[in-house]
Amino acid sequence: MAAALQNISSHLNCGICRDRYTQPKILDCVHSFCQKCLEQYYTSRYGGQPKIPCPVCRRETVLPETRIQGLKTNFHLMGIVEEVSLQEKVACSENTKVICEICDEGNEAMHRCLDCAQNICPNCRKTHLRFAATSNHTVATLEDIRQGKVTVKKTPEEDESKCHKHKGEVKRFYCETCEELICRDCTVVDHREPKHHYIDSGEASCKYKQSLKETLPNVTTGIKILQKALATSSQAKQKFTQNVTKTVKAVKDKADKMRAEITTQETKMIEEIKQLQQDRSRTYDKHQETVTMMLQSKQHSFSTAQDVINTASDSDLLSLYPIISKDLKSLKSQNTPQIDPKLSYLSFVPGQKIGDINLGKLEVEAVKWEMCREIGKMGSGRGEFKLARDITATQPGEIAVADSLNRRVVICSNEGQHKGTIPLKLHPRAVAAIHNPEQRLLVLEEGSKYVKVFNMKDNTLVKQFPTVPKHQVDKTEMNLQSLAVKNSTCTIVVGDIKRMVWTEHKPTDGEILRTIPVQTPPWYLAVDDDTDRVVISGGDTKKVDIADSKGKTNATIRPNINGKPVKCLGVCCDSSGIYLAVQQGVFGTGHIHHYDLDGRFLDCLAQGLCDLCGITFTSNGQLAVADNISIKMYNKV
């Protein structure tokens, strides 16, 4: 009995003060805490706010006007606490003499009046039950209490079955409109039909007990899904840890053969692996923490609902039903967070060079690119191009191509279906799109001193703006060649190879925000939105600068094909790195190179392209390349 009480007792402590519950209040997540503990927690951290996050699971509960005091009291839990406390008290006195609390004769108490909460001797019991005022009291033997055969009665002020508005009345009905127990007087005062619908409390208890039972299978399914997700995540992390160990060994095996020359490279690479392990382990840990929290929340809700169904009185069940039902329904709609299976991938690719030691490189994700389609051919009709100079992703699933010699911008789907044409007076040099509610397409024409802005919805000209103050346009020599957009702010970036600057403009009216000097002529531009850095492709200078937001060069890329410097053309970038179109100058020698965001070469994605110009990412993550008379589309494989 003592061991059983100890097991039960550990679940009856407040999660804030760690002591036995006192006047427990229940939150929407069905976690309960002492009223005073919640009041102190709320006042110290969230005083005055209309919501309070649960100290355990962080789910928010909207507070009533009276704040913590107005939350529902968990009378069911309070009854359990009282019952266990009494059984503990009686169980502890099993080997000691319990003295009668009514007479002064020192008699041993063999009974306890549950209504008066007093231990009494046999003589006092007889007298107690003779008095009219106490004749209906429940008196139990201490032995029955020790064995858990007796359910403790609530004190009058804690009895939820008594109506607090109408003295002496018992709550025999349940108002389904207000979701609360009411008495007979309430049915004719505050809960009159037809505005209110009420039924007998016993009928309501059966009805809503069945409702909870029907909801529980969904929670059980959710628990199983979360358990499976947690197991999958743990297995994936274990697999990744094995790959880390395997990869470290591969690195060390290679390093052993070249130890004298490559100690520095080996150390650096292992540090990168360990850092990658830390970063990805944090991702796994965060995922597991989220899944564990969701699992614990569902398990708690499930056990609470089961406990109320199996053990709560009708009045307790009906009091708690709205909160528990709402909680179970909200848990049903939760989606299980998934972990990316690619996170467990890690491999080591040994280097082949001996001179200028190359230990190898880490392959952190198995990604390759292949051409999935080619759009267009030589000509001036639909689906035909004459010198496709630049390309940009417009609306989802669509691209815009600067068809230079045809003096037009062609709009088509990613699959090549014609969507529209914007005719121009001059040869289009560059295009870019602003992805905001206004949906604007920017166009630069060869020799123009203005950037044209079109509405992507109907391809009409909205406005145009210069890159210098209007009164200086005619006096200023310029050669505008490139466009880019900072997606985070929709700021327009324009490259001028004559003045050797890029200018930044407001997306609303083109107002000049900044003019930034550059070291490399901006034939093509791209923006890294994560770091706000600008990538400048320098054409015949055969280099690419990676500059900060003030134009300071942080790194320079000098691409080569078979060791020979090459012309730098279209450029785009995302979190995976910088993608650059390069060409030796001879038709059919175009390559697409992949660099990390610090300018280190990673891979050559494509070779043998005709006459490369602009490149961009489509809305679905494909790489679109303007290759003179056609558009080539590449997919990750």
FIKE-114611 format. One record per residue (C-alpha): z, x, y; chain; residue number from 1. Coordinates in steps of 0.001 Angstrom, whole numbers, plus 524288, in hexadecimal, padded with zeros to 5 digits. Example, Ala and Ser with C-alpha at 12.3 -4.5 7.8 and 13.67 -1.06 7.14 Angstrom:
BEGIN
       w       u       v   kette    nr
   81E78   8300C   7EE6C       A     1
   81BE4   83566   7FBDC       A     2
This chain:
BEGIN
       w       u       v   kette    nr
   80000   80000   80000       A     1
   8038A   80AEF   80973       A     2
   7F6AC   8120F   80696       A     3
   7EECE   80593   808C6       A     4
   7F5AB   80323   815AE       A     5
   7F2E1   8110D   819E5       A     6
   7E44C   80F3B   8171F       A     7
   7E3D3   80265   81E99       A     8
   7EC11   8078F   829C3       A     9
   7E25C   8125C   82CFB       A    10
   7D83E   807E5   83084       A    11
   7E12E   80082   839AB       A    12
   7E243   80AD8   8443D       A    13
   7DBC4   809F9   85190       A    14
   7D08D   8139C   8535D       A    15
   7D5B7   8176A   860D3       A    16
   7E46F   81905   85F6C       A    17
   7E42F   81B22   85088       A    18
   7F027   81240   84F5C       A    19
   7F13F   804D6   8490A       A    20
   7E946   7FA55   8500D       A    21
   7F067   7F2E6   85AD7       A    22
   7E9AB   7E6B1   86028       A    23
   7DC5C   7EB4E   85B12       A    24
   7D059   7E75F   862EB       A    25
   7C313   7E6C1   85C1E       A    26
   7B66A   7EBCD   8624B       A    27
   7A888   7E71E   85FA6       A    28
   7A6C6   7F223   855BF       A    29
   7B27F   7EC73   84E39       A    30
   7BAD2   7F893   85095       A    31
   7C8AE   7F50F   854DB       A    32
   7D260   7FC64   85D88       A    33
   7DFC9   7F9D0   8636D       A    34
   7DED1   7F20D   87008       A    35
   7E686   7FC41   877B6       A    36
   7DE55   80754   8721B       A    37
   7D1B8   80074   875FE       A    38
   7D6EA   7FD7B   8838C       A    39
   7DA84   80BBE   885C7       A    40
   7CD62   8105A   88031       A    41
   7C5DF   806BB   888C0       A    42
   7CD94   80966   89535       A    43
   7CCDB   81833   8940E       A    44
   7BE3F   818F3   89126       A    45
   7B72D   80C5C   89443       A    46
   7BFE0   8051C   89DE2       A    47
   7B8C7   7FA01   8A4A0       A    48
   7ACAB   7FAB8   89C04       A    49
   7A81D   7EE4E   89514       A    50
   7A672   7F527   887FA       A    51
   7AE88   7FE15   87F62       A    52
   7A919   80737   874E8       A    53
   7B066   80764   867FE       A    54
   7B89B   813DD   866C4       A    55
   7B3AE   81549   858BD       A    56
   7A549   81153   85818       A    57
   7A1E3   810AD   866C8       A    58
   79C0E   802F9   865C3       A    59
   79E54   7FB97   87274       A    60
   7A5E9   7EEE1   873AF       A    61
   7A426   7E601   87F85       A    62
   7B1C3   7E30D   884A9       A    63
   7B653   7D575   888D9       A    64
   7BB47   7D312   896AB       A    65
   7C91E   7D6C2   892CA       A    66
   7C3FD   7E383   88D00       A    67
   7CBB2   7E8DA   8815C       A    68
   7D59F   7DDD4   8815F       A    69
   7CAA9   7D3FD   87FB3       A    70
   7C56B   7DA39   8733D       A    71
   7C84E   7D2E0   866BB       A    72
   7D4D0   7D68F   85FC9       A    73
   7D286   7DA12   8518D       A    74
   7DCF9   7D111   84BF0       A    75
   7D80F   7D38D   83E35       A    76
   7DA8F   7E216   83F96       A    77
   7E785   7DF6D   84663       A    78
   7EBD2   7D739   83AB4       A    79
   7E85C   7E22A   83149       A    80
   7F00B   7EBE6   8398E       A    81
   7FBE3   7E2E2   839A9       A    82
   7FB24   7E06D   82B27       A    83
   7F9BC   7EECD   827AD       A    84
   8049C   7F283   83129       A    85
   80DD6   7E8B2   82ABB       A    86
   80A30   7ED24   81D1B       A    87
   80C78   7FB42   82123       A    88
   819BA   7F7A9   826B5       A    89
   81DA6   7F050   81A6B       A    90
   817E8   7FA7D   81148       A    91
   81F91   8053E   81811       A    92
   82C18   7FD75   815C8       A    93
   82996   7FBFF   80730       A    94
   8341D   805DE   80386       A    95
   83D7C   8028D   80E85       A    96
   845D2   7F6A3   81174       A    97
   83FEB   7ED6E   81B97       A    98
   84A91   7E6B8   823B8       A    99
   849AC   7D869   827DA       A   100
   845BB   7D755   83624       A   101
   84BF3   7C9DC   83864       A   102
   85A1D   7CA9A   83380       A   103
   86421   7D522   83655       A   104
   86974   7D615   82869       A   105
   86123   7E1A8   82452       A   106
   85A99   7DA1F   81953       A   107
   84E50   7DFC7   81320       A   108
   841E3   7D925   817C5       A   109
   83951   7D417   80CB6       A   110
   83010   7CBC1   814F4       A   111
   828BE   7CC28   821AD       A   112
   82582   7C0DF   82ABA       A   113
   81758   7C32B   82EA6       A   114
   81859   7BA00   83A4A       A   115
   82499   7C060   83FFE       A   116
   820D0   7CE02   83B20       A   117
   82EC2   7D04D   8360B       A   118
   83452   7D523   8292B       A   119
   83E92   7CB95   823C6       A   120
   84847   7CAE9   8189A       A   121
   84856   7BFB9   80E85       A   122
   85375   7B859   81595       A   123
   84CA8   7B8E1   822B7       A   124
   83FED   7B4AE   81C43       A   125
   8462C   7A801   817AE       A   126
   84C02   7A565   82510       A   127
   83F1A   7A935   82BB6       A   128
   83763   79F2F   82424       A   129
   8416B   7943B   82686       A   130
   83FC7   79454   83567       A   131
   8355B   78B1B   83A40       A   132
   82FF3   79547   843AB       A   133
   82DBF   79F48   838DB       A   134
   82C05   796C1   82CF3       A   135
   81D3C   79883   82D00       A   136
   81DCA   7A772   82E46       A   137
   817AF   7AFD7   823AF       A   138
   821BD   7B83E   81CAA       A   139
   81CCE   7C268   812CE       A   140
   823E9   7CBB2   809C9       A   141
   8237F   7DA09   80D79       A   142
   81E09   7DCEE   7FFF5       A   143
   81258   7D3F0   8024B       A   144
   80FF8   7DABB   80F3A       A   145
   81096   7E81A   808A1       A   146
   80665   7E3C2   7FEC9       A   147
   7FD45   7DEB0   8097B       A   148
   7FE16   7D092   804F8       A   149
   8017D   7CB94   81288       A   150
   7F89D   7CA1F   81E6C       A   151
   7FF89   7CC87   82B40       A   152
   7FF9E   7C148   834FE       A   153
   7FB5F   7C402   842BF       A   154
   804FC   7C238   84D9B       A   155
   80204   7B623   855F7       A   156
   7FC6A   7BDE5   86151       A   157
   7F2F3   7C4B8   85813       A   158
   7EEC2   7B895   85082       A   159
   7E06C   7B63D   85370       A   160
   7E116   7A8A5   84D4A       A   161
   7E98C   7A36A   85880       A   162
   7E297   79E5C   86497       A   163
   7E69E   7A5EE   870BB       A   164
   7E201   79B16   879E0       A   165
   7E868   78F5E   8732C       A   166
   7F63E   7922E   86EC2       A   167
   7F983   78E31   860E4       A   168
   7EB5A   78BBB   85D3B       A   169
   7E4E1   792EC   851F8       A   170
   7D6E9   797C3   852CF       A   171
   7D0C2   78F4C   84836       A   172
   7C2BD   78F85   84D40       A   173
   7B863   799D1   85047       A   174
   7AF67   79817   85C06       A   175
   7A236   79D8A   857D2       A   176
   79D55   79CFA   865C3       A   177
   7A81C   7A5D8   86B15       A   178
   7AAAE   7ACFD   85E2C       A   179
   7B961   7AAF7   85EB8       A   180
   7C44E   7A385   857EF       A   181
   7C920   79758   85F11       A   182
   7D386   78CD8   85D1F       A   183
   7D261   77E00   85D18       A   184
   7D568   77D2A   86BB9       A   185
   7CAF1   7875B   86EAC       A   186
   7C0A0   77E93   8687B       A   187
   7C2C0   7743C   872EA       A   188
   7C54A   77D39   87E93       A   189
   7BD6C   789C7   87EF5       A   190
   7B4C5   78874   872ED       A   191
   7AFB9   77A96   8735A       A   192
   7A337   77695   86C9B       A   193
   797A9   77638   86E5C       A   194
   79810   782E7   8764D       A   195
   7A0E5   78901   86C29       A   196
   79F86   7883A   85D7A       A   197
   7ABA2   78A44   8553A       A   198
   7AF00   78928   846D3       A   199
   7BB32   789F0   83E76       A   200
   7C09B   797D7   83DD2       A   201
   7C077   797DF   82F06       A   202
   7B23D   793AD   82EB7       A   203
   7AF13   79DDE   8391B       A   204
   7B604   7A873   8316A       A   205
   7ADF3   7A582   82541       A   206
   7A16C   7A4C6   82D3B       A   207
   7A329   7B1A9   8344D       A   208
   7A8E0   7B8B3   828AF       A   209
   79C22   7B587   821A9       A   210
   7948A   7BA00   82DAA       A   211
   79B46   7C734   82D37       A   212
   798EF   7C853   81E9B       A   213
   78A5F   7C610   820C1       A   214
   78A11   7D0B7   82B17       A   215
   790EA   7DB0B   822D4       A   216
   78547   7DE48   819D1       A   217
   77D7A   7E2E4   825A5       A   218
   788A7   7EBD0   8297F       A   219
   7896D   7F0EA   81B8A       A   220
   77AE2   7F40D   81C12       A   221
   77CAE   7FAE7   8291A       A   222
   787C8   8030C   8239E       A   223
   77F5B   8073D   81824       A   224
   77434   80AF6   8214D       A   225
   77D62   81321   829AF       A   226
   78338   819B1   81DBD       A   227
   77590   81CE3   818F9       A   228
   771B4   8222C   82667       A   229
   77DE1   82AAC   826B5       A   230
   77AE8   82FE4   81919       A   231
   76CAF   83296   81CDC       A   232
   770D5   839D3   8290A       A   233
   77AB5   841FB   8216C       A   234
   77092   8455B   8171B       A   235
   7669F   84919   82183       A   236
   77094   851B7   8285A       A   237
   773FA   8581D   81B6C       A   238
   7658B   85A86   818E4       A   239
   763F6   86043   8266F       A   240
   76FBF   8691E   82462       A   241
   76979   86DF5   817BD       A   242
   75CE0   87091   81F29       A   243
   76477   8781A   82961       A   244
   76A84   880B5   81EF6       A   245
   75D55   88274   81871       A   246
   756B6   885AE   8254E       A   247
   7611E   88F74   8295E       A   248
   75F2F   89651   81C42       A   249
   75073   896C2   81E55       A   250
   7525D   89C9C   82BCA       A   251
   75BC4   8A6D9   8267D       A   252
   752E7   8AA4E   81AEE       A   253
   747D6   8ACFD   82450       A   254
   750B6   8B456   82DA1       A   255
   755AD   8BD61   822DA       A   256
   7480E   8C36E   82187       A   257
   746C3   8C603   82FF8       A   258
   75512   8C7F3   833BA       A   259
   753B9   8D3BA   83CA8       A   260
   7499E   8CD72   84579       A   261
   74D40   8BF3C   84524       A   262
   75C05   8BE2B   84633       A   263
   75AFF   8B7E5   8537D       A   264
   750E0   8ADE3   84F15       A   265
   75892   8AA85   842CC       A   266
   7650A   8A7F6   84A65       A   267
   75DF9   89FB5   8545B       A   268
   7574F   8978A   849FE       A   269
   763BD   894EA   84247       A   270
   76A6D   890FC   84EE5       A   271
   75F4E   8875C   8513C       A   272
   76143   881E5   84392       A   273
   76FD4   88077   84593       A   274
   76D8C   87A33   852C3       A   275
   763D4   870EB   84C90       A   276
   76DCE   86E00   8420B       A   277
   7781A   86B1B   84C58       A   278
   76ECF   8627C   8541E       A   279
   76A20   85AB6   84876       A   280
   777B1   85A12   8427F       A   281
   77C28   853DF   84F29       A   282
   7714D   849DD   84D7F       A   283
   77597   84722   83F80       A   284
   783EA   846AB   84375       A   285
   78109   83D64   84EA6       A   286
   7790E   834AB   84598       A   287
   783B1   834C9   83B3D       A   288
   78E13   83209   8457D       A   289
   78642   8264D   84A55       A   290
   783D0   82127   83C9D       A   291
   79201   8237F   838BC       A   292
   796D4   81C1D   844AA       A   293
   78DB8   810C0   841AE       A   294
   791E1   81100   83365       A   295
   7A056   81115   836B9       A   296
   79E41   80608   84063       A   297
   79746   7FD9D   83652       A   298
   7A126   800CB   82BC2       A   299
   7AC38   7FD3D   834F8       A   300
   7A599   7F08F   838D1       A   301
   7A2D5   7ED5B   82A98       A   302
   7B0C6   7EFFC   8261D       A   303
   7B660   7E882   831B5       A   304
   7ADCA   7DCB9   82ED3       A   305
   7B128   7DD2E   8205B       A   306
   7BF9B   7DE36   82374       A   307
   7BF30   7D2A5   82CA9       A   308
   7B76E   7CA88   822CD       A   309
   7C0B2   7CDA3   817B6       A   310
   7CDF5   7CDD7   81E48       A   311
   7CDB9   7C793   82BC9       A   312
   7D2F0   7BA03   82E39       A   313
   7C9AB   7AF9B   8332C       A   314
   7CE7B   7B116   84115       A   315
   7CDA6   7BFF4   8408E       A   316
   7BFF7   7BF7A   83AC1       A   317
   7BB27   7B5E8   844FD       A   318
   7C162   7BDF1   84FBD       A   319
   7BA91   7CA66   84B3E       A   320
   7ADD6   7C431   846A0       A   321
   7A641   7C4E0   853A1       A   322
   7A90D   7D372   8554E       A   323
   7A696   7D71A   84713       A   324
   79A44   7CEC6   84621       A   325
   794E9   7D47E   852B7       A   326
   79817   7E233   84DF4       A   327
   79159   7E031   840CE       A   328
   78538   7DA9D   84755       A   329
   7846A   7E61C   850CD       A   330
   785CD   7EFD3   8459D       A   331
   77AD4   7E901   83E53       A   332
   7714D   7EC22   84959       A   333
   77488   7FAA8   849AC       A   334
   769CC   803ED   8454A       A   335
   76D53   80FA6   83CF1       A   336
   769F3   81C3B   8444A       A   337
   76056   824BD   83CE6       A   338
   75FF3   8338C   83BD5       A   339
   752EA   83A83   83D60       A   340
   74F82   84066   82FF5       A   341
   747FE   84B49   836BC       A   342
   754D8   85100   83BA2       A   343
   75783   85734   82E54       A   344
   74AE1   85F13   82EA8       A   345
   74C19   86DBC   830FE       A   346
   743BD   878EF   82C28       A   347
   74152   8874B   82E9A       A   348
   7337E   88CA0   82FE6       A   349
   7334F   89B66   82D8B       A   350
   72B7E   8A393   8370D       A   351
   72053   8AC49   8328C       A   352
   72095   8B6EC   83CDD       A   353
   72711   8C414   83A68       A   354
   72401   8CAC9   84746       A   355
   72ADD   8C449   852C0       A   356
   73374   8BDF9   8489C       A   357
   73204   8AF5F   8468A       A   358
   73CEA   8AA84   83DB9       A   359
   73770   89CBB   83DAF       A   360
   73A46   88FA7   843C4       A   361
   74255   883A7   84103       A   362
   73B0D   87733   83E0F       A   363
   7443E   86C62   84224       A   364
   73B01   8611C   83F85       A   365
   72F22   86005   836DB       A   366
   7252D   85B3C   840D6       A   367
   71699   85DDD   840C9       A   368
   70B8A   8578D   8484C       A   369
   6FE32   85321   84394       A   370
   6F2DE   84C4F   84A48       A   371
   6F2EB   83DDD   846C7       A   372
   6E718   8394A   84EA3       A   373
   6DCBE   83D1E   8589C       A   374
   6D916   8339F   86354       A   375
   6CBFA   8340A   86A60       A   376
   6BF8C   83BFF   86B03       A   377
   6B61D   8418A   87535       A   378
   6B0B6   83744   87E79       A   379
   6B34F   82D91   88966       A   380
   6B546   820CC   88202       A   381
   6C15B   81ABC   87C34       A   382
   6C864   82440   8734A       A   383
   6C0DF   82FB9   87920       A   384
   6C51F   83AC6   88214       A   385
   6BF53   84580   88A7B       A   386
   6C9D0   84FD4   88CB1       A   387
   6D6BD   84936   889C7       A   388
   6DF20   85145   89321       A   389
   6ECA4   84B34   891F4       A   390
   6F415   840CF   88A6F       A   391
   700CB   83918   88BC1       A   392
   70834   82E84   88465       A   393
   7082B   821D7   88C2F       A   394
   70D51   81518   886A2       A   395
   712CB   8150B   878B6       A   396
   707D2   817E7   86F29       A   397
   6FE02   81BCE   879C6       A   398
   6F8C5   8282E   88032       A   399
   6F10F   82AFF   88CA8       A   400
   6E68C   8359C   88CA3       A   401
   6E0E7   83C86   89894       A   402
   6D257   83BCE   894D1       A   403
   6CE14   8457C   89F20       A   404
   6BF2C   84613   89F19       A   405
   6BE51   83763   89D1E       A   406
   6C6D7   835C8   8A94D       A   407
   6D044   82C41   8A319       A   408
   6DD7A   82AB3   89C95       A   409
   6DC6A   8247F   88F28       A   410
   6E792   81C62   88993       A   411
   6E7EC   81AD1   87AC6       A   412
   6F180   81860   86FC4       A   413
   6F700   8237F   867A4       A   414
   6ED5B   81F39   85D1C       A   415
   6E1AF   8201E   86675       A   416
   6DFA0   811CA   86A05       A   417
   6DA4A   81083   877E8       A   418
   6E3E2   809FD   8815F       A   419
   6DE16   80C57   88EC4       A   420
   6D75A   8156D   89873       A   421
   6DAD0   819DE   8A637       A   422
   6CE44   81E5C   8AD3D       A   423
   6CFD8   82951   8B741       A   424
   6C79A   82F74   8C201       A   425
   6CB6A   83D65   8BE6B       A   426
   6CE15   844BF   8B1C0       A   427
   6DBD9   841E8   8ACB9       A   428
   6E3BE   84E5A   8AACB       A   429
   6F12D   849BD   8A64E       A   430
   6F835   83D4F   8A21D       A   431
   70687   839BC   8A024       A   432
   70E3E   82D30   89E04       A   433
   71AD5   827FB   8A3F6       A   434
   72267   8208E   89997       A   435
   72A78   8171B   8A1A7       A   436
   72960   80861   8A3A9       A   437
   71E44   80A5F   8AD70       A   438
   715E5   811C9   8A34D       A   439
   70DCB   81AD3   8ABF7       A   440
   702AE   8240B   8A840       A   441
   700C5   83038   8B0B0       A   442
   6F33A   83653   8B232       A   443
   6EEDE   842FE   8B8C0       A   444
   6E063   84489   8BC28       A   445
   6D9A7   851A6   8BD94       A   446
   6D9C8   855C6   8CBEB       A   447
   6E24A   84A6E   8D08A       A   448
   6EE5F   84C89   8D8DA       A   449
   6F4A3   83FE4   8D435       A   450
   6FB00   83B04   8C7D4       A   451
   6F611   82D79   8C41A       A   452
   6FF73   8237F   8BE43       A   453
   6FA39   81892   8B583       A   454
   700D6   80CA2   8AFA3       A   455
   70030   80E5B   8A0D8       A   456
   700B4   7FFA9   89EC1       A   457
   6F387   7FCF5   8A534       A   458
   6EE67   80ABF   8A87D       A   459
   6EDCC   807DB   8B71F       A   460
   6F064   811FE   8C1C6       A   461
   6FDE1   80FD6   8C7C3       A   462
   6FEC6   81B23   8D158       A   463
   6FC35   82993   8D354       A   464
   70488   83432   8D94E       A   465
   702CA   8425C   8DDEB       A   466
   70AFD   84E20   8DA03       A   467
   70D1F   85282   8E810       A   468
   710FA   84A90   8F426       A   469
   705A3   841BC   8F82E       A   470
   70389   8488C   90526       A   471
   70182   85585   8FDDF       A   472
   6F804   850C9   8F368       A   473
   6EB81   8547E   8FA8D       A   474
   6F127   86191   8FF04       A   475
   6F623   865CE   8F197       A   476
   6EE21   86C89   8E723       A   477
   6F22B   867EA   8D99E       A   478
   6ED45   866CE   8CBB6       A   479
   6F4AE   85C76   8C41E       A   480
   6F319   85E9F   8B57C       A   481
   6FE89   85914   8ADC8       A   482
   707CF   84D8F   8AC75       A   483
   7149B   84B1E   8A559       A   484
   71FC6   84149   8A613       A   485
   72E6D   8438C   8A493       A   486
   7319C   8382F   89BA0       A   487
   7401C   837EF   89F0E       A   488
   73D6B   834E9   8AD5A       A   489
   72EB9   831A4   8AD08       A   490
   72CD3   83C5A   8B741       A   491
   71E69   84030   8B87C       A   492
   71B25   84EBB   8B783       A   493
   70E03   853C8   8BCD7       A   494
   708D8   8619B   8BADA       A   495
   700EC   86875   8C5B2       A   496
   6FA61   8753B   8C17A       A   497
   6F5C9   87855   8CF5A       A   498
   70312   877B4   8D5E3       A   499
   709D7   87C72   8C94F       A   500
   713E2   87185   8C990       A   501
   717D7   86549   8C29B       A   502
   71BF5   859B4   8CAB9       A   503
   7253E   84EBC   8C6C6       A   504
   72371   840B9   8CB66       A   505
   72A62   833A5   8CACB       A   506
   72421   82A84   8C0CC       A   507
   72502   81EDA   8CA0A       A   508
   71CF3   823B7   8D58C       A   509
   7197F   83203   8D2E9       A   510
   72299   83732   8DD6F       A   511
   723F4   845FD   8DC77       A   512
   73147   849F7   8D72E       A   513
   72FA9   858AF   8D53A       A   514
   72590   8636C   8D569       A   515
   7284A   86E30   8CB77       A   516
   72148   87B8D   8CBCE       A   517
   71CA7   880B0   8BE91       A   518
   71866   88DE6   8B905       A   519
   70DEB   88887   8AFFD       A   520
   702DF   87F61   8B44C       A   521
   70655   871BB   8AF21       A   522
   6F9B7   86E18   8A825       A   523
   701BD   86584   89F13       A   524
   70FEC   860E2   8A019       A   525
   71A31   85B44   89707       A   526
   7287C   857AA   89926       A   527
   733CB   859C1   88F9A       A   528
   73BFE   84DB9   892AA       A   529
   74813   852EB   88BAC       A   530
   74967   85EF3   89459       A   531
   740F5   85AE1   8A010       A   532
   738F4   86746   89E22       A   533
   72A71   8677F   8A186       A   534
   7205E   86E0D   898B6       A   535
   714D0   873CE   8A039       A   536
   70849   87700   898CD       A   537
   700A3   88136   8A06D       A   538
   6F2B0   88011   89B63       A   539
   6EB6E   88D10   89C7A       A   540
   6F807   8945D   89FCB       A   541
   6FA96   89321   89115       A   542
   708E5   89034   892BC       A   543
   71244   884CA   89380       A   544
   71E91   884CE   89BD3       A   545
   72AD1   87CF6   89880       A   546
   73158   87A86   8A59E       A   547
   73DF1   873F9   8A9BA       A   548
   73E1B   86888   8B334       A   549
   73D9F   87207   8BEC5       A   550
   731A8   87959   8B9B9       A   551
   738C5   88566   8B4AD       A   552
   7322F   88AAF   8A872       A   553
   73B87   88AE1   89CDA       A   554
   731B0   88F36   892A8       A   555
   7233B   89260   89179       A   556
   71A63   88F88   885EC       A   557
   70EA4   89875   883CF       A   558
   706FC   89205   878C9       A   559
   6FDAB   899A0   87032       A   560
   6F463   89752   864F6       A   561
   6F3A8   8A2D1   85B93       A   562
   6FA7E   8AB29   865B0       A   563
   6F111   8A7FF   870C6       A   564
   6F5BD   8A0A3   87D0C       A   565
   6F009   8930D   87E7C       A   566
   6ED90   888E2   8890C       A   567
   6F8AF   87F1B   88AD4       A   568
   6F4FA   870C7   88C53       A   569
   6FBBC   863B6   889F4       A   570
   70A58   86382   8877F       A   571
   714A3   85981   883B3       A   572
   722A2   85A74   87EF3       A   573
   72DC7   852EB   878DF       A   574
   73ABD   85650   8726B       A   575
   733A2   85D22   86747       A   576
   72D37   86701   87053       A   577
   72119   86A1B   87869       A   578
   7136D   866EF   87371       A   579
   70880   86ED3   879CB       A   580
   6F9A1   86E33   878EB       A   581
   6F39B   87BE3   87929       A   582
   6E5B5   8810B   877DF       A   583
   6DF12   88E3E   876EC       A   584
   6D41E   889DB   87FE5       A   585
   6CA0C   88793   87545       A   586
   6C67F   879CE   870E4       A   587
   6CDAB   8762C   8646F       A   588
   6D8FB   87FE9   865C7       A   589
   6E372   87691   86AA6       A   590
   6F143   876FB   86501       A   591
   6FD7B   86ECE   86718       A   592
   709C5   87729   86738       A   593
   717D0   872A4   865E0       A   594
   722B7   879D2   86D3C       A   595
   7311B   876FE   86E64       A   596
   7365D   872F6   87BAC       A   597
   7399E   8811A   87EE8       A   598
   72B8C   8855C   87C93       A   599
   72CC2   88B39   86EE8       A   600
   720D8   88923   86641       A   601
   7235A   88019   85ABD       A   602
   71686   87C66   85488       A   603
   707F4   87A16   85602       A   604
   705B6   86B9D   853AC       A   605
   6F6E5   86B36   8542F       A   606
   6EB29   87450   8550E       A   607
   6DC73   87396   85725       A   608
   6DC9C   86962   86204       A   609
   6D056   8685C   86A5B       A   610
   6D3D1   86940   878C5       A   611
   6E20A   865CB   87AFE       A   612
   6E7AA   85FF9   8876E       A   613
   6F360   856BD   888C2       A   614
   6FD20   852CD   87E35       A   615
   707FB   848AB   87DBC       A   616
   7113D   84155   874BB       A   617
   70DDC   83338   871D5       A   618
   717F2   82863   871DD       A   619
   7193F   8294E   86304       A   620
   71B38   83813   862CB       A   621
   70D64   83C6F   85FB1       A   622
   7073F   847FB   866A7       A   623
   6FACB   84429   86DFB       A   624
   6F155   84F0C   871EF       A   625
   6E615   84DD7   87BAB       A   626
   6DB93   8564E   8752C       A   627
   6CFA0   85557   87E05       A   628
   6C7B4   84A79   8778F       A   629
   6D254   84460   86F36       A   630
   6E0D7   841B5   86DF1       A   631
   6E78B   84770   86210       A   632
   6F41E   8410F   85D3B       A   633
   6FE55   84887   85547       A   634
   70957   84324   84CF0       A   635
   715D6   84985   84830       A   636
   715C4   84AFC   83959       A   637
